[in-house]
Amino acid sequence: MALLCRVTAASLRVSRSQTLVAAAVRASSAGAQYQHILVEKKGERGNVGFIQLNRKKALNALCDELMREVGLALDEFENDPEVGAIVLTGSEKAFAAGADIKEMVDKTFQECYAGNFLTHWNHVTTGKKPVIAAVNGYALGGGCELAMMCDIIYAGEKAQFGQPEILLGTIPGAGGTQRLTKAVGKSLAMEMVLTGDHISAQEAKASGLVSKVFPTSEVVDEAIKCGEKIASNSKLIVAMAKEAVNGAFELTLAEGNRLEKRLFHSTFSTNDRKEGMNAFVEKRKANFTDQ
């Protein structure tokens, strides 16, 4: 009888241990591995990936670990066949107020050069699925650069954009001098980079930096709606379209047109191109299969 009790107790301990392990696995798969961001799927069909920067006390300062987590979350959504677009946002007070200066203050040239400092931030730009930045509050320094790495920027009416690195005795290092100039033109970019001055959401829209401005409380929901609209199309064709538009920033006009033509011709090898055109002719909604 004593032996039976010991066996039963051991069995219960094993069972409880297995339950705890299973719970830990579920928690990990649900995104508990992230410390500085919140990750979930949004939209009526759960087809929009959602990443929220979550260092509110630090105004979402972009520490190294946060940016690595953003890269992991982007990879997670990139490999999720249900997700067709991704929204990246912060808080109402700050999308991201910049890089984490406390991490940078003691760095040396040798460390930065040998370690290719900030290069891993570019991971935001390498995915095939469109990324929409929903910006409220401050998007300054690295925060402005992070927003510009996204494919579309929606701004809340009180958002502010800027590259104030000059005030810290340095310059933008994650694309600020390059993407900002391409977005708003040389004169405004030069003024912002050399003075550290901010521009408002309305000025950002007028200059071409953002596509739309919404009330603060609505910008995230509007970005998700945009993501849903994109996700309703063929993911394969969306990726081709994104590549073609991005080519305009990297190539000459002649080279860009050649890229566009090759991608356009490539769509004729896909089932979704055939389905889309047949649906139009037959006056019905297309049923894309991402093939």
Secondary structure, DSSP 4 states (H G I P E B T S, - for coil): -HHHHHHHHHHHHHHHHHHHHHHHHHHIIIIIT-SSEEEEEESTTS-EEEEEE--GGGTT-B-HHHHHHHHHHHHHHHT-TT--EEEEE--SSEEE--B-HHHHTT--HHHHHHTTTTGGGGGGGS-SS-EEEEE-BEEETHHHHHHHHSSEEEEETT-EEE-GGGGGTS---SSHHHHHHHHH-HHHHHHHHHH--EEEHHHHHHHTS-SEEE-TTTHHHHHHHHHHHHHTS-HHHHHHHHHHHHHHHHS-HHHHHHHHHHHHHHHTTSHHHHHHHHHHHTTS-------
